[in-house]
Amino acid sequence: MRYKSSTQNGDRIFKRRLVRFISIMIFGLITINILLYYYSLNDQYIEQIERNNSILVEQISVSYEIIIKNIKNSVYAISMYDNELKFFTLNYNGSIDHKMQILEVINKILMLNEYIHSVYLYNPEYDHVFDTYSNNILSYDKFYDRAVFEISDNRMFLCLEPREVNTEKDQKRLISIGSKVPFINGLKSGILIVNIDADKLYDGILRKYGVDKNIKFYAYNSSGDIIIYKSEMLQGYKTLEDKNKEYENRILFSKIFKSKLDSTAEYYSKDLKWTFVLESQIVRSDSFKNRVYIVINYSMMLVIVCLTVLTIIINFSVKPLKQIIANYWEKMFRDFMEGNMSVVNDVRNEYISEKLHINEGKYVVMLIECSKSEIGSNNLPGYIENIVNLKIGNETSMNIKAKVAGMDEDIIGVIASFQKSVENKLCFDYILELSGNILENIRNNRNNRNNRNNNDDPGNPVYIGVSEVKTDFGYIPEAYKEALKALKHKIGLNTRILPFNRIKPADISFKDHISFLQNQLINNILALNMEKSMHLLDRYFKLVENDGFCYEDTEIIKTLEELKNTVLESSNLPQRFTSNIIGYDFSGLYSLDEIKSKMSDFVRDMIDEMMRRKKESESGNSIEEKIFRCLEERYAMEDFNLNILADNLKISRGYVGKIIKETTGKNFTDYINYKRIMLAKNILNNTDKTIEEISRAVGFRYSYYFIKIFKEIEGITPGQYRSYILQQFRK
């Protein structure tokens, strides 16, 4: 990435672009204001009406759902469970009495809901149709609504959309709900159809909610066919496509200047799979001239406001403009430090003197690793910059200058520059002094906050990586990498100020010596030699302290973790004895003294635990031996269980079970059953005792349970086992 434009050119270009952008914005806003005037007049009154319409159409739709669903459930219940209807249909013989009785029964269905128009019952055996609308029994061929039976012929239940039906008296729009009904001893099925008067339901629901006559309400199905409507309102439209042709020639300007606004609200019923629509017109109270006048006024006000804003931005944008440009140069500073860009000669001097505000001479890079919580502020770069400026402001002999910027969330970069005449040693010593001053300021700040809050929070450690002195501006990225590398050697350098020049190259003999000491340490730990182990540990950390700074922190921590894991694996201690030891964690520690203390504690704990285990084993008083000795003595007792064992040894029930599981691979119950069955096999081999006697002798209260457990373990019953042993003995 290359930067060639000067500051002045950058400022002028930015201002021109800003003026051009705002001019385009003003023109666009005026245009949008005129075109979208419709929305500016869509005031709270209109919005409230539209919200009310949405609520109303939902209420109407839910009423449709509830009424149809209730009737549907009633039809299904009657066809399946109505004993009176079943009696006459199953025993139907075609007599006049039976006909009249069935007709009387289905007439009762009309009383279920006020919107039920008629009920049909079709008897396929006699080809009779019972019709409540004509109150008669008709033959199938002469019935006026045979279509509904043809549709429902192969269905157990059905619910049809509204349809036109020509009765003997008039033409009706019906919603038909049907169900199969058993006839003549259940050998054949008739069909029960209950018809809802769609027009009566339409009028009744709209009247219930007080819907105005001028409001259009209709519903269409998934195919787009309009199925619920009033003929005079939809002007003969039968599909949604025909209905939508009414709006094809409407454009935005007609909506803006019309005195009536169209409002449409929809609700989709998941149960019925219909979409209900409510259309109304909202009459505006203002005149055409009034609306034009408001459009002009709004546009003029918008122009005035935009011109005022433009003037304010141009005249008072010096500070924000400077901030934008400062952020731009700070991004450039980070890219340059990290080596992601190069500065060409034509902007070199300007970048050094005007932007970085440093000298042309010698350079040192400092990287300060510090969390925001340490200073109690989010402006970590500003805090560090104040400390640096205060320090170098008091030093006039070397004419020091510095540039501070945030490199990462918790890392602050500082480029300190000196005149060429200043010796390298003086430059470096001054940077170490400056680093110490920064650490002291942060420590004092934390102590003051602790005193105010009455606590003793030690806080997080602060580290400062320092590069070597560079004699050319182009070497600053290299200095940055040196300071960054120094931050990775906190353990080896064992100090808060981390100079790069103290890092030595890796030495193969050092690594071999470390490996030798580790092996000696492991052998002495396993040999339970505490004094020798602690001596080797001291030598190990002495070597790390003297030469360990050739390795990064992650490598040293990895070596310690490997040493810890090797000791744990070689000790052969059960996991329950090392659970408290295995918790030693060295990650996050950068103080060599803390790491040495934790490692010493680990070695002591390991040796103490292994010595304790050894003594227990030699004395025969280990916990395992006590548990299994007690098991051997009592496992054949009838009431022996885990609670008795734990109480006898004064050990927790869970701990006893865990030891048995780890030692035998079986839980307590399985192990006891195994021991009892082995004893039972011995008794079966050597005595003539009955199965009942043996089951009690080995600790089972019931013989059937003894037989069950014996078969689970051996695969055969105790009797079969005894027979098998006798056969082998005879052979």
ZAMARGU-4260 file (C-alpha; in steps of 0.2 Angstrom, whole numbers, plus 5000, padded with zeros to 4 digits):
<rodrens>
0) 5000/5000/5000 | 5008/5017/4995 | 5003/5035/5001 | 5007/5049/4990 | 4994/5063/4992
5) 4999/5078/5004 | 4988/5083/5019 | 4982/5099/5010 | 4977/5090/4994 | 4968/5077/5005
10) 4958/5090/5015 | 4953/5099/4999 | 4947/5083/4990 | 4937/5078/5006 | 4928/5095/5006
15) 4924/5095/4988 | 4917/5077/4990 | 4907/5082/5005 | 4899/5097/4996 | 4895/5086/4981
20) 4887/5073/4992 | 4876/5085/5002 | 4870/5094/4986 | 4865/5077/4978 | 4857/5072/4995
25) 4846/5089/4994 | 4840/5086/4977 | 4836/5068/4981 | 4826/5072/4996 | 4816/5085/4987
30) 4811/5073/4974 | 4807/5059/4986 | 4797/5072/4996 | 4786/5076/4981 | 4784/5058/4975
35) 4780/5051/4992 | 4768/5064/4998 | 4755/5051/5000 | 4765/5044/5015 | 4767/5061/5023
40) 4748/5063/5023 | 4745/5045/5030 | 4743/5053/5047 | 4738/5044/5063 | 4720/5044/5059
45) 4723/5034/5043 | 4735/5022/5052 | 4722/5019/5066 | 4709/5015/5053 | 4720/5003/5044
50) 4725/4995/5061 | 4706/4993/5065 | 4703/4985/5048 | 4717/4972/5051 | 4709/4968/5068
55) 4692/4967/5061 | 4696/4956/5047 | 4705/4944/5059 | 4690/4944/5071 | 4678/4940/5056
60) 4690/4926/5050 | 4691/4918/5067 | 4672/4918/5069 | 4671/4909/5052 | 4684/4896/5059
65) 4675/4894/5075 | 4657/4891/5068 | 4663/4880/5054 | 4674/4870/5066 | 4660/4868/5079
70) 4648/4862/5066 | 4661/4850/5058 | 4665/4842/5075 | 4646/4840/5079 | 4644/4831/5062
75) 4658/4819/5065 | 4652/4816/5083 | 4634/4812/5077 | 4640/4801/5063 | 4651/4791/5075
80) 4643/4791/5092 | 4624/4796/5090 | 4615/4780/5097 | 4598/4785/5091 | 4604/4788/5073
85) 4614/4772/5073 | 4599/4762/5079 | 4588/4767/5064 | 4602/4767/5051 | 4608/4750/5056
90) 4591/4742/5058 | 4583/4751/5043 | 4570/4741/5033 | 4563/4754/5022 | 4546/4755/5031
95) 4537/4771/5033 | 4540/4771/5052 | 4558/4770/5049 | 4558/4784/5036 | 4549/4796/5047
100) 4560/4792/5062 | 4576/4795/5053 | 4569/4811/5046 | 4564/4816/5063 | 4582/4812/5070
105) 4591/4822/5056 | 4579/4837/5058 | 4586/4838/5076 | 4603/4842/5068 | 4596/4859/5062
110) 4595/4864/5080 | 4614/4863/5082 | 4617/4880/5074 | 4607/4894/5067 | 4617/4895/5051
115) 4613/4876/5046 | 4602/4877/5031 | 4598/4858/5028 | 4604/4841/5031 | 4605/4826/5019
120) 4606/4807/5023 | 4609/4795/5009 | 4605/4777/5011 | 4614/4767/4996 | 4604/4751/4999
125) 4587/4758/4996 | 4594/4773/4986 | 4584/4785/4997 | 4589/4803/5001 | 4582/4810/5017
130) 4581/4829/5015 | 4576/4841/5029 | 4575/4856/5017 | 4560/4848/5008 | 4556/4838/5023
135) 4554/4823/5012 | 4562/4806/5007 | 4568/4807/4988 | 4575/4794/4977 | 4593/4797/4972
140) 4589/4800/4954 | 4577/4814/4958 | 4587/4823/4971 | 4593/4840/4966 | 4610/4840/4974
145) 4617/4823/4969 | 4634/4832/4966 | 4638/4832/4984 | 4637/4813/4986 | 4648/4811/4971
150) 4661/4821/4978 | 4660/4813/4995 | 4658/4795/4989 | 4676/4789/4993 | 4679/4800/5008
155) 4676/4796/5026 | 4675/4815/5031 | 4674/4831/5020 | 4672/4849/5021 | 4668/4858/5004
160) 4670/4876/5000 | 4655/4887/4997 | 4646/4881/4981 | 4630/4886/4971 | 4615/4874/4974
165) 4599/4875/4964 | 4585/4868/4976 | 4567/4865/4971 | 4563/4881/4979 | 4577/4893/4976
170) 4596/4895/4973 | 4608/4894/4988 | 4626/4895/4992 | 4631/4881/5004 | 4646/4875/5013
175) 4644/4857/5015 | 4651/4846/5029 | 4650/4827/5027 | 4653/4810/5035 | 4650/4792/5032
180) 4636/4783/5042 | 4634/4764/5044 | 4618/4757/5037 | 4610/4740/5038 | 4621/4731/5051
185) 4636/4740/5046 | 4637/4731/5029 | 4635/4748/5019 | 4639/4766/5023 | 4628/4780/5020
190) 4633/4798/5019 | 4627/4812/5031 | 4628/4830/5024 | 4626/4846/5034 | 4624/4862/5024
195) 4629/4879/5031 | 4620/4894/5022 | 4635/4904/5016 | 4625/4920/5013 | 4616/4919/5030
200) 4633/4916/5039 | 4641/4931/5029 | 4627/4943/5034 | 4626/4936/5052 | 4645/4938/5056
205) 4646/4956/5047 | 4631/4961/5057 | 4638/4955/5073 | 4654/4966/5071 | 4644/4981/5064
210) 4653/4981/5047 | 4648/4996/5037 | 4638/4992/5021 | 4651/5001/5010 | 4665/4990/5016
215) 4669/4976/5004 | 4672/4959/5012 | 4676/4943/5003 | 4688/4927/5004 | 4697/4918/4991
220) 4705/4900/4991 | 4723/4894/4987 | 4718/4894/4968 | 4713/4912/4968 | 4694/4909/4966
225) 4683/4921/4976 | 4672/4909/4987 | 4664/4921/5000 | 4657/4937/4993 | 4641/4948/4990
230) 4637/4949/4972 | 4633/4968/4972 | 4650/4972/4980 | 4661/4963/4969 | 4652/4967/4953
235) 4652/4949/4946 | 4671/4946/4949 | 4673/4927/4951 | 4693/4926/4953 | 4706/4937/4962
240) 4714/4940/4945 | 4698/4948/4938 | 4697/4958/4954 | 4714/4965/4953 | 4711/4972/4935
245) 4702/4986/4944 | 4719/4993/4950 | 4730/4990/4935 | 4729/5009/4929 | 4732/5017/4946
250) 4749/5026/4948 | 4757/5035/4962 | 4752/5052/4957 | 4733/5047/4957 | 4736/5041/4974
255) 4744/5057/4980 | 4730/5068/4974 | 4714/5058/4975 | 4702/5063/4989 | 4699/5045/4994
260) 4712/5032/4999 | 4710/5013/4997 | 4714/5002/5012 | 4715/4984/5011 | 4717/4971/5026
265) 4720/4953/5024 | 4720/4937/5036 | 4725/4920/5031 | 4716/4906/5040 | 4727/4890/5042
270) 4712/4879/5047 | 4701/4884/5032 | 4715/4888/5020 | 4706/4903/5014 | 4712/4921/5014
275) 4699/4934/5020 | 4700/4952/5013 | 4692/4968/5020 | 4692/4983/5008 | 4687/5001/5013
280) 4690/5019/5007 | 4696/5032/5019 | 4690/5049/5014 | 4702/5064/5016 | 4696/5080/5024
285) 4708/5091/5015 | 4705/5098/4998 | 4716/5096/4982 | 4723/5114/4983 | 4727/5111/5001
290) 4737/5096/4997 | 4747/5105/4983 | 4750/5119/4995 | 4757/5107/5008 | 4768/5099/4995
295) 4776/5115/4990 | 4778/5121/5008 | 4786/5104/5014 | 4798/5105/4999 | 4803/5123/5003
300) 4806/5119/5021 | 4816/5104/5017 | 4827/5115/5005 | 4830/5128/5019 | 4834/5115/5032
305) 4847/5106/5020 | 4855/5122/5015 | 4857/5127/5034 | 4864/5110/5038 | 4876/5111/5023
310) 4882/5128/5029 | 4885/5122/5047 | 4894/5107/5041 | 4906/5117/5029 | 4909/5130/5042
315) 4910/5120/5058 | 4917/5103/5052 | 4935/5108/5055 | 4936/5097/5071 | 4927/5081/5064
320) 4937/5083/5048 | 4953/5083/5058 | 4947/5068/5067 | 4944/5058/5051 | 4961/5063/5044
325) 4969/5059/5061 | 4961/5041/5061 | 4967/5039/5043 | 4985/5043/5047 | 4984/5032/5063
330) 4978/5018/5052 | 4993/5022/5041 | 5004/5022/5056 | 4999/5004/5062 | 5001/4997/5044
335) 5018/5005/5043 | 5023/4998/5060 | 5017/4980/5056 | 5026/4981/5039 | 5010/4981/5029
340) 5015/4997/5019 | 5030/5006/5013 | 5032/5025/5013 | 5039/5032/4997 | 5052/5046/4997
345) 5040/5061/4992 | 5030/5059/5008 | 5044/5053/5019 | 5049/5069/5027 | 5030/5075/5029
350) 5026/5058/5037 | 5040/5059/5049 | 5039/5077/5054 | 5020/5082/5052 | 5011/5066/5055
355) 5022/5056/5067 | 5029/5071/5075 | 5046/5063/5077 | 5064/5067/5073 | 5074/5061/5058
360) 5088/5051/5067 | 5087/5036/5079 | 5072/5026/5084 | 5066/5014/5097 | 5050/5005/5097
365) 5041/5001/5114 | 5025/4989/5115 | 5016/4991/5131 | 5004/4976/5135 | 4991/4983/5147
370) 4973/4980/5150 | 4960/4994/5151 | 4955/4989/5168 | 4973/4993/5175 | 4970/5012/5171
375) 4951/5012/5174 | 4948/5020/5157 | 4944/5015/5139 | 4956/5027/5132 | 4972/5017/5135
380) 4982/5026/5121 | 4978/5043/5127 | 4983/5038/5145 | 5000/5031/5139 | 5003/5046/5128
385) 5000/5058/5143 | 5013/5049/5153 | 5026/5049/5138 | 5023/5067/5134 | 5025/5072/5153
390) 5042/5062/5154 | 5050/5068/5137 | 5043/5086/5141 | 5056/5087/5155 | 5070/5081/5144
395) 5077/5095/5133 | 5095/5090/5130 | 5091/5075/5119 | 5076/5083/5110 | 5066/5067/5111
400) 5049/5065/5102 | 5037/5051/5102 | 5022/5044/5093 | 5009/5034/5103 | 4995/5023/5094
405) 4984/5008/5099 | 4991/4992/5090 | 4979/4980/5097 | 4965/4980/5111 | 4978/4978/5125
410) 4994/4983/5116 | 5000/5001/5114 | 5014/5005/5102 | 5027/5020/5105 | 5040/5026/5093
415) 5053/5036/5102 | 5065/5046/5091 | 5081/5054/5095 | 5093/5065/5086 | 5107/5056/5076
420) 5120/5064/5088 | 5114/5055/5103 | 5123/5039/5107 | 5114/5022/5106 | 5117/5018/5124
425) 5110/5034/5130 | 5095/5031/5119 | 5092/5014/5126 | 5095/5019/5144 | 5082/5033/5142
430) 5069/5021/5135 | 5072/5009/5150 | 5070/5024/5162 | 5054/5029/5152 | 5047/5011/5153
435) 5050/5011/5172 | 5041/5028/5173 | 5026/5021/5164 | 5025/5005/5175 | 5027/5016/5191
440) 5012/5028/5185 | 5001/5013/5181 | 5005/5005/5198 | 5001/5021/5207 | 4985/5023/5198
445) 4980/5006/5203 | 4985/5009/5221 | 4975/5025/5222 | 4959/5016/5215 | 4961/5002/5228
450) 4962/5015/5242 | 4946/5023/5235 | 4937/5007/5234 | 4944/4999/5250 | 4951/4984/5242
455) 4968/4976/5238 | 4966/4971/5220 | 4984/4967/5213 | 4978/4969/5195 | 4985/4961/5180
460) 5004/4963/5177 | 5010/4975/5164 | 5024/4971/5152 | 5034/4982/5140 | 5044/4975/5126
465) 5058/4986/5120 | 5067/4985/5103 | 5085/4989/5099 | 5090/5006/5093 | 5088/5008/5074
470) 5097/5021/5064 | 5085/5022/5050 | 5067/5026/5048 | 5064/5011/5037 | 5070/4999/5051
475) 5055/5004/5062 | 5044/4988/5056 | 5059/4977/5061 | 5060/4986/5078 | 5041/4983/5080
480) 5044/4964/5077 | 5058/4964/5090 | 5047/4972/5103 | 5033/4960/5099 | 5045/4945/5101
485) 5051/4952/5118 | 5033/4951/5124 | 5034/4932/5121 | 5049/4930/5133 | 5041/4935/5149
490) 5046/4919/5159 | 5064/4918/5152 | 5068/4937/5155 | 5059/4936/5172 | 5055/4955/5172
495) 5042/4968/5168 | 5053/4977/5156 | 5058/4965/5142 | 5073/4971/5131 | 5075/4962/5115
500) 5094/4963/5116 | 5093/4951/5131 | 5086/4937/5121 | 5099/4924/5116 | 5098/4912/5101
505) 5093/4894/5105 | 5107/4883/5111 | 5106/4864/5107 | 5117/4860/5123 | 5104/4870/5133
510) 5090/4859/5127 | 5100/4843/5130 | 5104/4848/5148 | 5086/4852/5151 | 5081/4835/5145
515) 5094/4827/5156 | 5088/4836/5171 | 5070/4831/5168 | 5074/4813/5166 | 5084/4814/5183
520) 5070/4823/5191 | 5057/4810/5185 | 5068/4795/5191 | 5070/4803/5209 | 5052/4807/5211
525) 5047/4789/5207 | 5061/4784/5219 | 5052/4795/5232 | 5069/4804/5235 | 5062/4821/5241
530) 5078/4830/5244 | 5086/4825/5228 | 5071/4829/5218 | 5070/4847/5226 | 5089/4849/5222
535) 5086/4844/5204 | 5071/4856/5203 | 5082/4870/5209 | 5095/4866/5196 | 5082/4865/5183
540) 5075/4883/5186 | 5092/4890/5188 | 5096/4884/5171 | 5080/4892/5164 | 5083/4908/5174
545) 5101/4909/5166 | 5098/4903/5149 | 5079/4901/5147 | 5076/4917/5138 | 5081/4909/5122
550) 5064/4901/5122 | 5047/4908/5121 | 5034/4907/5135 | 5024/4894/5126 | 5038/4882/5124
555) 5043/4883/5143 | 5025/4881/5148 | 5024/4866/5136 | 5040/4858/5143 | 5033/4860/5161
560) 5016/4852/5157 | 5025/4837/5148 | 5036/4835/5164 | 5020/4835/5175 | 5010/4823/5164
565) 5025/4811/5162 | 5027/4810/5182 | 5008/4807/5183 | 5008/4793/5170 | 5024/4785/5177
570) 5017/4785/5195 | 5003/4772/5191 | 4992/4780/5204 | 4974/4778/5202 | 4965/4793/5196
575) 4956/4796/5212 | 4972/4799/5221 | 4979/4811/5208 | 4963/4821/5205 | 4969/4835/5217
580) 4986/4835/5210 | 4981/4835/5191 | 4973/4852/5194 | 4991/4861/5193 | 4990/4872/5179
585) 5005/4883/5173 | 4996/4892/5159 | 4994/4911/5162 | 5009/4912/5174 | 5024/4923/5168
590) 5033/4925/5184 | 5047/4912/5186 | 5046/4912/5205 | 5027/4908/5204 | 5030/4894/5192
595) 5044/4887/5202 | 5034/4888/5218 | 5019/4879/5209 | 5031/4865/5202 | 5039/4863/5219
600) 5021/4860/5227 | 5017/4848/5213 | 5033/4837/5216 | 5030/4837/5235 | 5012/4832/5233
605) 5017/4818/5221 | 5030/4811/5232 | 5019/4812/5248 | 5005/4803/5239 | 5016/4789/5233
610) 5024/4787/5250 | 5007/4786/5258 | 5002/4773/5246 | 5017/4763/5248 | 5015/4763/5267
615) 4997/4758/5266 | 5002/4744/5254 | 5016/4737/5266 | 5005/4738/5281 | 4991/4730/5273
620) 4979/4743/5279 | 4976/4752/5262 | 4958/4757/5259 | 4956/4744/5245 | 4962/4730/5256
625) 4950/4734/5270 | 4935/4735/5258 | 4939/4718/5250 | 4943/4710/5266 | 4926/4715/5273
630) 4918/4709/5257 | 4926/4692/5258 | 4920/4690/5276 | 4902/4696/5273 | 4896/4694/5255
635) 4886/4678/5259 | 4876/4686/5272 | 4858/4688/5267 | 4855/4707/5271 | 4873/4712/5266
640) 4873/4728/5255 | 4883/4743/5250 | 4877/4754/5265 | 4882/4741/5278 | 4899/4739/5270
645) 4902/4758/5269 | 4895/4761/5287 | 4907/4747/5294 | 4922/4755/5286 | 4916/4773/5290
650) 4918/4778/5271 | 4906/4786/5260 | 4894/4774/5250 | 4899/4783/5233 | 4918/4781/5237
655) 4917/4762/5241 | 4907/4759/5225 | 4920/4769/5215 | 4934/4759/5222 | 4925/4742/5218
660) 4921/4748/5201 | 4939/4753/5197 | 4947/4737/5204 | 4935/4724/5198 | 4927/4732/5183
665) 4910/4728/5191 | 4898/4738/5201 | 4895/4733/5219 | 4879/4722/5215 | 4886/4714/5200
670) 4902/4709/5210 | 4893/4703/5225 | 4881/4692/5214 | 4897/4685/5205 | 4905/4680/5221
675) 4889/4672/5227 | 4887/4662/5211 | 4905/4656/5212 | 4901/4650/5230 | 4885/4642/5224
680) 4894/4632/5211 | 4906/4625/5223 | 4892/4620/5235 | 4883/4612/5220 | 4899/4602/5215
685) 4902/4595/5233 | 4885/4593/5242 | 4867/4587/5239 | 4859/4602/5247 | 4843/4608/5238
690) 4842/4624/5228 | 4832/4632/5241 | 4846/4628/5254 | 4860/4634/5243 | 4851/4650/5239
695) 4850/4655/5257 | 4868/4648/5260 | 4875/4660/5248 | 4865/4675/5253 | 4849/4675/5242
700) 4833/4677/5252 | 4822/4670/5237 | 4827/4654/5227 | 4818/4661/5211 | 4830/4676/5211
705) 4845/4665/5214 | 4840/4655/5199 | 4838/4670/5189 | 4855/4678/5193 | 4863/4660/5191
710) 4857/4659/5173 | 4862/4677/5169 | 4880/4673/5174 | 4882/4655/5169 | 4869/4653/5155
715) 4860/4638/5163 | 4850/4636/5179 | 4857/4628/5195 | 4848/4612/5192 | 4855/4611/5174
720) 4872/4614/5181 | 4871/4600/5194 | 4865/4588/5180 | 4879/4593/5169 | 4892/4590/5183
725) 4884/4573/5187 | 4886/4568/5169 | 4904/4573/5168 | 4907/4563/5185 | 4899/4547/5178
730) 4910/4548/5162
</rodrens>
